[in-house]
């Protein structure tokens, strides 16, 4: 049965949501259409902002749009679980960098006050949260703030990175593709992150399950640059395999840890 364009496009979007990626040749076979027809459908969906064209197919766009505070509500339980699992990386006395990002905001809330940590950040929101933890020394990078990333990314911020050699840099990512690695949505953000790599003894990535297989235009590092990948088990087997093959460590969170944390916090509040 011949499908109308809106019917084909609805089916294509459903396949994209399930698989994260589509190829025009495969869709043509599945939907009984020509590749030229499918490419027209993909162009229309891309025009609507519902997918991103790639060579021979399309990907879902990265969900990492909007400010970090706006993104806190997206996959909130999972992000809380990732932040909790990331505490395993920490050791007393470390010098850390927390990149601007919603998951790192949650990590800032969980950092222990009694471990003599020094935290450098380019995020006003993260710095403000750390001010509530007097046991943690906080250093804020200056410069013009980027509204979308919530951090300072300009030349002033880059210059202020120079004296630091971080034990661990927690670097935010917007997307992961097997062929190209980790990417960012904004050029200036990707350039900042790329420079940050040179100042990191170890690189940690907290990657929620909605990032792999998504599109972000600016690649800034490969799987081989990651020393610690914190994710849900099985969120993206190819990403996990690439990090492991390059010697990186995998730390798995469970999607229920976040709920447990909030329950415990609620109990502590009631007790207090």
ABEGO torsion letter per residue (X at the ends): XBBBAAAAAAAAAAAAAAAGBBBAAAAAAAAGBBAAAAAAAAAAAAAAGABBBBBGBBBBBBABBEBAAAAAABGAAAAAAAAAAAAAABBBGBBBBBBBEAAAAAAAAABBAAAGBBBBBABAAAAAAAAABAABBBBBBBEBBBAAAGBBABAAAAAAAAABBBABBBBBBABBBAAAEBBBABAAAAAAAAAAAAABABBBBBBBAAABGBBBABBABBAAABABBBBBBGABAAAAAAAAAAGBBBBBBBAAAAAAAAAAAAAAAAAX
